[in-house]
Amino acid sequence: MRIVIAGGHGRIALRLERLLAGRGDEVAGVIRRREQAGDLLAAGAEPVVCDMESASTADVARHLEGADAAVFAAGAGPGSGVERKETVDRAAAVLFADAAEAAGVRRFLVVSSMGAGSEPPPGTDPVFAAYLRAKGAADADIRTRPGLDWTILRPGTLTDDPGTGLVNLSAGATGPGAVPRDDVAAALAALLDAPETAGLTLELIGGDVPLEGAVKAVARG
């Protein structure tokens, strides 16, 4: 399977690239800066330099031609302001979805965020509130697309703790909680192998259910 990952130098994306390459998939990661290429090569992924804040749909679609699946794992990242939450977390996600449709790539996964589906509560940091709104708007756009077999994954608070392989994955609300990036990447890899999860918005935190069983459970509904 060939998988193209937007935000290919992100901390979740690099983990996902290692997992997918390690099991024999062909992986490409879309990055903004050429100097990031070495990290992708070390992870077993093909680096694709494309700035999705300035690229056209046709530009991005060219990189998706022949892919079996696309994963949007990009984000403006810590230290960015309100404007880049809009241009990356919303607009780039929409652009990537447009490009996937143009290239005929149906399977489409999104790394979103817990809390993206509702208005941030009063007192939320303005930049974080902008991030949640941008993620929520991108998710809402992608849900309207009959040309995509989309799955949206909304992890809780991300940590760099070692993955446990034990999760709480739900098409409802898990409640707040933390989850290692290792386990988010593993969940994405498992969801790529579970096309029956298309059309689901899933929350993910650490839990006590083995990941494979958790994915099978949500796929059954």
ABEGO torsion letter per residue (X at the ends): XBBBBBGAABAAAAAAAAAAAAAGBBBBBBBABAAAAAAAAAAGBBBBBBBAAABBAAAAAAAABGBABBBBABBAEBGBBAAAAAAAAAAAAAAAAAAAAAAGBABBBBBBBBGAABBBBBGBBAAAAAAAAAAAAAAAAAAABAABBBBBBBBBBBBABBBAGBBBBBABBAEBEBBBAAAAAAAAAAAAABAAABGBBBBBBBBABBAAAAAAAAAAX
